[in-house]
Amino acid sequence: MLAPLGILIGYCVAFIYLHGLAEPWKLVGNPGEKVIDIIGVTEDLRAVFQSESGQVYSIKLPRNNESIGYIRWIKAGSDVQVSESFELIEPRFLPPPPLFRIIEVYTIEIPQIEAHEELKIAFSSDGNVWIWKYIIGGYSPILYYVFPILGFIIGLILAFFITLFRKLMIRGN
């Protein structure tokens, strides 16, 4: 019974991994005022936003294997840094942006040589910006074969030890 369950769990883990469902959204915040619109993304991967006052701000998005680390809000048309220091986006698990409070989501797909990068930018009704990034490797679909086999093997090992434990418990009584 545990071996087929291991196969099912293996498929589920492969699906979760391949679709980035375990990858957390990162809260970027705002430039000091509420963000009300995502204007777009430039060719050099800068996300451009409009604030409540009509001011236009941008942030540089991570490329390739860069993590979402330091974020610097820049006013459009200048290289003036908005905040006094870089804001470090800590790699912690946060829930996705608040459900039913998301106003807009902007998705960017960046093809690479042997991978596919997906980046999502969202802002919520409280004016904060969120970023989600995931890279899908070219050979990642092979996990649909590997994880179920690993699940099957782990299921067999668990079944063996559970059976052995039960026999020892029966003998002990």
Short mmCIF file of the C-alpha atoms (twelve columns), coordinates in Angstrom:
data_MODEL
# 
_entry.id   MODEL 
# 
loop_
_atom_site.group_PDB 
_atom_site.id 
_atom_site.type_symbol 
_atom_site.label_atom_id 
_atom_site.label_alt_id 
_atom_site.label_comp_id 
_atom_site.label_asym_id 
_atom_site.label_seq_id 
_atom_site.Cartn_x 
_atom_site.Cartn_y 
_atom_site.Cartn_z 
_atom_site.pdbx_PDB_model_num 
ATOM 1   C CA . MET A 1   0.000  0.000   0.000   1 
ATOM 2   C CA . LEU A 2   2.836  2.429   0.790   1 
ATOM 3   C CA . ALA A 3   4.653  1.866   -2.523  1 
ATOM 4   C CA . PRO A 4   1.695  3.067   -4.700  1 
ATOM 5   C CA . LEU A 5   1.186  5.936   -2.263  1 
ATOM 6   C CA . GLY A 6   4.887  6.804   -2.716  1 
ATOM 7   C CA . ILE A 7   4.392  6.906   -6.490  1 
ATOM 8   C CA . LEU A 8   1.421  9.272   -6.094  1 
ATOM 9   C CA . ILE A 9   3.362  11.499  -3.716  1 
ATOM 10  C CA . GLY A 10  6.296  11.469  -6.172  1 
ATOM 11  C CA . TYR A 11  4.043  12.753  -8.975  1 
ATOM 12  C CA . CYS A 12  2.631  15.431  -6.676  1 
ATOM 13  C CA . VAL A 13  6.105  16.618  -5.631  1 
ATOM 14  C CA . ALA A 14  7.233  16.719  -9.283  1 
ATOM 15  C CA . PHE A 15  4.146  18.769  -10.221 1 
ATOM 16  C CA . ILE A 16  4.692  21.199  -7.343  1 
ATOM 17  C CA . TYR A 17  8.371  21.593  -8.234  1 
ATOM 18  C CA . LEU A 18  7.867  21.996  -11.984 1 
ATOM 19  C CA . HIS A 19  5.178  24.651  -11.583 1 
ATOM 20  C CA . GLY A 20  7.002  26.640  -8.905  1 
ATOM 21  C CA . LEU A 21  4.207  26.212  -6.372  1 
ATOM 22  C CA . ALA A 22  6.690  25.987  -3.494  1 
ATOM 23  C CA . GLU A 23  8.474  29.166  -4.557  1 
ATOM 24  C CA . PRO A 24  7.490  32.059  -2.257  1 
ATOM 25  C CA . TRP A 25  6.293  35.501  -3.246  1 
ATOM 26  C CA . LYS A 26  8.597  38.254  -1.958  1 
ATOM 27  C CA . LEU A 27  7.187  41.474  -0.540  1 
ATOM 28  C CA . VAL A 28  9.070  44.381  -2.125  1 
ATOM 29  C CA . GLY A 29  7.040  47.148  -0.508  1 
ATOM 30  C CA . ASN A 30  6.573  50.576  -2.084  1 
ATOM 31  C CA . PRO A 31  8.666  53.682  -2.794  1 
ATOM 32  C CA . GLY A 32  7.149  55.609  0.113   1 
ATOM 33  C CA . GLU A 33  3.696  56.030  -1.391  1 
ATOM 34  C CA . LYS A 34  1.046  53.631  -2.660  1 
ATOM 35  C CA . VAL A 35  1.601  52.030  -6.060  1 
ATOM 36  C CA . ILE A 36  -1.555 52.248  -8.184  1 
ATOM 37  C CA . ASP A 37  -0.438 50.870  -11.563 1 
ATOM 38  C CA . ILE A 38  2.147  48.646  -13.221 1 
ATOM 39  C CA . ILE A 39  3.105  50.549  -16.353 1 
ATOM 40  C CA . GLY A 40  5.271  47.787  -17.786 1 
ATOM 41  C CA . VAL A 41  8.744  46.322  -18.000 1 
ATOM 42  C CA . THR A 42  11.588 47.805  -20.042 1 
ATOM 43  C CA . GLU A 43  14.025 45.834  -22.212 1 
ATOM 44  C CA . ASP A 44  16.715 46.020  -19.529 1 
ATOM 45  C CA . LEU A 45  14.283 44.353  -17.075 1 
ATOM 46  C CA . ARG A 46  13.143 47.358  -15.074 1 
ATOM 47  C CA . ALA A 47  9.592  47.246  -13.743 1 
ATOM 48  C CA . VAL A 48  7.928  50.655  -14.020 1 
ATOM 49  C CA . PHE A 49  5.161  51.694  -11.605 1 
ATOM 50  C CA . GLN A 50  2.949  54.725  -11.101 1 
ATOM 51  C CA . SER A 51  2.286  55.978  -7.587  1 
ATOM 52  C CA . GLU A 52  -0.724 57.715  -6.068  1 
ATOM 53  C CA . SER A 53  0.749  61.160  -6.681  1 
ATOM 54  C CA . GLY A 54  1.353  60.385  -10.371 1 
ATOM 55  C CA . GLN A 55  5.103  59.957  -9.879  1 
ATOM 56  C CA . VAL A 56  6.708  57.161  -11.904 1 
ATOM 57  C CA . TYR A 57  9.148  54.789  -10.196 1 
ATOM 58  C CA . SER A 58  11.115 51.774  -11.351 1 
ATOM 59  C CA . ILE A 59  12.979 48.862  -9.821  1 
ATOM 60  C CA . LYS A 60  15.554 46.612  -11.437 1 
ATOM 61  C CA . LEU A 61  14.344 43.026  -11.700 1 
ATOM 62  C CA . PRO A 62  16.666 40.061  -11.086 1 
ATOM 63  C CA . ARG A 63  18.130 38.301  -14.121 1 
ATOM 64  C CA . ASN A 64  18.970 34.642  -14.695 1 
ATOM 65  C CA . ASN A 65  20.024 33.085  -11.389 1 
ATOM 66  C CA . GLU A 66  20.110 36.344  -9.444  1 
ATOM 67  C CA . SER A 67  18.027 36.184  -6.328  1 
ATOM 68  C CA . ILE A 68  15.613 38.899  -5.361  1 
ATOM 69  C CA . GLY A 69  17.925 40.677  -2.980  1 
ATOM 70  C CA . TYR A 70  18.481 44.401  -2.796  1 
ATOM 71  C CA . ILE A 71  15.725 46.534  -4.260  1 
ATOM 72  C CA . ARG A 72  16.286 50.195  -5.130  1 
ATOM 73  C CA . TRP A 73  13.356 52.407  -6.095  1 
ATOM 74  C CA . ILE A 74  14.338 54.985  -8.729  1 
ATOM 75  C CA . LYS A 75  12.270 57.953  -9.900  1 
ATOM 76  C CA . ALA A 76  11.701 57.836  -13.637 1 
ATOM 77  C CA . GLY A 77  13.902 60.099  -15.717 1 
ATOM 78  C CA . SER A 78  16.691 60.158  -13.160 1 
ATOM 79  C CA . ASP A 79  19.149 57.868  -11.486 1 
ATOM 80  C CA . VAL A 80  18.285 59.319  -8.118  1 
ATOM 81  C CA . GLN A 81  17.792 56.687  -5.493  1 
ATOM 82  C CA . VAL A 82  14.472 57.091  -3.693  1 
ATOM 83  C CA . SER A 83  15.298 55.406  -0.392  1 
ATOM 84  C CA . GLU A 84  18.331 56.272  1.685   1 
ATOM 85  C CA . SER A 85  19.666 52.740  1.535   1 
ATOM 86  C CA . PHE A 86  19.036 49.589  -0.409  1 
ATOM 87  C CA . GLU A 87  16.169 47.534  0.923   1 
ATOM 88  C CA . LEU A 88  17.129 43.912  1.448   1 
ATOM 89  C CA . ILE A 89  14.359 41.509  0.581   1 
ATOM 90  C CA . GLU A 90  15.032 38.666  2.964   1 
ATOM 91  C CA . PRO A 91  14.630 35.118  1.631   1 
ATOM 92  C CA . ARG A 92  11.801 34.101  3.922   1 
ATOM 93  C CA . PHE A 93  8.651  32.208  3.164   1 
ATOM 94  C CA . LEU A 94  5.780  34.619  2.863   1 
ATOM 95  C CA . PRO A 95  2.271  33.769  1.807   1 
ATOM 96  C CA . PRO A 96  1.245  34.810  -1.672  1 
ATOM 97  C CA . PRO A 97  -0.084 38.340  -1.985  1 
ATOM 98  C CA . PRO A 98  -3.296 38.782  -0.022  1 
ATOM 99  C CA . LEU A 99  -6.109 36.994  -1.801  1 
ATOM 100 C CA . PHE A 100 -8.861 39.172  -3.249  1 
ATOM 101 C CA . ARG A 101 -6.758 42.290  -2.661  1 
ATOM 102 C CA . ILE A 102 -4.540 41.977  -5.725  1 
ATOM 103 C CA . ILE A 103 -5.235 44.694  -8.230  1 
ATOM 104 C CA . GLU A 104 -2.900 43.695  -11.072 1 
ATOM 105 C CA . VAL A 105 -0.427 40.928  -11.933 1 
ATOM 106 C CA . TYR A 106 2.181  41.336  -14.665 1 
ATOM 107 C CA . THR A 107 3.851  38.170  -15.991 1 
ATOM 108 C CA . ILE A 108 7.160  38.098  -17.857 1 
ATOM 109 C CA . GLU A 109 8.519  34.991  -19.549 1 
ATOM 110 C CA . ILE A 110 12.227 35.064  -20.339 1 
ATOM 111 C CA . PRO A 111 13.476 32.256  -22.595 1 
ATOM 112 C CA . GLN A 112 17.006 31.068  -21.939 1 
ATOM 113 C CA . ILE A 113 19.281 28.578  -23.685 1 
ATOM 114 C CA . GLU A 114 18.294 25.500  -21.687 1 
ATOM 115 C CA . ALA A 115 15.738 26.971  -19.327 1 
ATOM 116 C CA . HIS A 116 12.673 29.121  -19.061 1 
ATOM 117 C CA . GLU A 117 12.387 31.910  -16.506 1 
ATOM 118 C CA . GLU A 118 9.056  33.173  -15.282 1 
ATOM 119 C CA . LEU A 119 8.709  36.384  -13.295 1 
ATOM 120 C CA . LYS A 120 5.477  37.797  -11.864 1 
ATOM 121 C CA . ILE A 121 4.975  41.261  -10.424 1 
ATOM 122 C CA . ALA A 122 1.831  42.122  -8.501  1 
ATOM 123 C CA . PHE A 123 0.577  44.968  -6.379  1 
ATOM 124 C CA . SER A 124 -2.106 44.803  -3.749  1 
ATOM 125 C CA . SER A 125 -4.775 47.262  -2.675  1 
ATOM 126 C CA . ASP A 126 -2.520 48.508  0.140   1 
ATOM 127 C CA . GLY A 127 -0.050 49.761  -2.512  1 
ATOM 128 C CA . ASN A 128 2.712  47.208  -1.923  1 
ATOM 129 C CA . VAL A 129 4.568  45.423  -4.716  1 
ATOM 130 C CA . TRP A 130 5.218  41.657  -4.681  1 
ATOM 131 C CA . ILE A 131 7.619  39.638  -6.883  1 
ATOM 132 C CA . TRP A 132 7.643  35.928  -7.723  1 
ATOM 133 C CA . LYS A 133 10.452 34.342  -9.745  1 
ATOM 134 C CA . TYR A 134 10.993 30.794  -10.927 1 
ATOM 135 C CA . ILE A 135 13.411 29.145  -13.367 1 
ATOM 136 C CA . ILE A 136 12.371 25.921  -15.068 1 
ATOM 137 C CA . GLY A 137 15.344 23.955  -16.349 1 
ATOM 138 C CA . GLY A 138 15.280 22.327  -19.777 1 
ATOM 139 C CA . TYR A 139 15.465 18.801  -18.377 1 
ATOM 140 C CA . SER A 140 13.078 19.396  -15.474 1 
ATOM 141 C CA . PRO A 141 10.228 17.244  -16.898 1 
ATOM 142 C CA . ILE A 142 12.427 14.188  -16.245 1 
ATOM 143 C CA . LEU A 143 11.379 14.652  -12.613 1 
ATOM 144 C CA . TYR A 144 8.015  13.109  -13.552 1 
ATOM 145 C CA . TYR A 145 9.991  9.871   -13.966 1 
ATOM 146 C CA . VAL A 146 12.508 10.256  -11.141 1 
ATOM 147 C CA . PHE A 147 10.289 11.373  -8.232  1 
ATOM 148 C CA . PRO A 148 7.672  8.586   -8.597  1 
ATOM 149 C CA . ILE A 149 10.443 5.958   -8.713  1 
ATOM 150 C CA . LEU A 150 12.014 7.464   -5.582  1 
ATOM 151 C CA . GLY A 151 8.586  7.533   -3.942  1 
ATOM 152 C CA . PHE A 152 8.054  3.870   -4.832  1 
ATOM 153 C CA . ILE A 153 11.438 2.883   -3.347  1 
ATOM 154 C CA . ILE A 154 10.848 4.916   -0.168  1 
ATOM 155 C CA . GLY A 155 7.369  3.358   0.098   1 
ATOM 156 C CA . LEU A 156 8.856  -0.143  -0.133  1 
ATOM 157 C CA . ILE A 157 11.466 0.650   2.514   1 
ATOM 158 C CA . LEU A 158 8.822  2.095   4.843   1 
ATOM 159 C CA . ALA A 159 6.549  -0.901  4.277   1 
ATOM 160 C CA . PHE A 160 9.442  -3.247  5.124   1 
ATOM 161 C CA . PHE A 161 10.267 -1.438  8.361   1 
ATOM 162 C CA . ILE A 162 6.620  -1.131  9.415   1 
ATOM 163 C CA . THR A 163 6.097  -4.861  8.809   1 
ATOM 164 C CA . LEU A 164 9.280  -5.657  10.737  1 
ATOM 165 C CA . PHE A 165 8.184  -3.396  13.601  1 
ATOM 166 C CA . ARG A 166 4.748  -5.061  13.753  1 
ATOM 167 C CA . LYS A 167 6.314  -8.537  13.882  1 
ATOM 168 C CA . LEU A 168 8.624  -7.463  16.704  1 
ATOM 169 C CA . MET A 169 5.690  -5.965  18.619  1 
ATOM 170 C CA . ILE A 170 3.622  -9.152  18.196  1 
ATOM 171 C CA . ARG A 171 6.530  -11.296 19.466  1 
ATOM 172 C CA . GLY A 172 7.055  -8.963  22.410  1 
ATOM 173 C CA . ASN A 173 3.498  -9.512  23.685  1 
# 
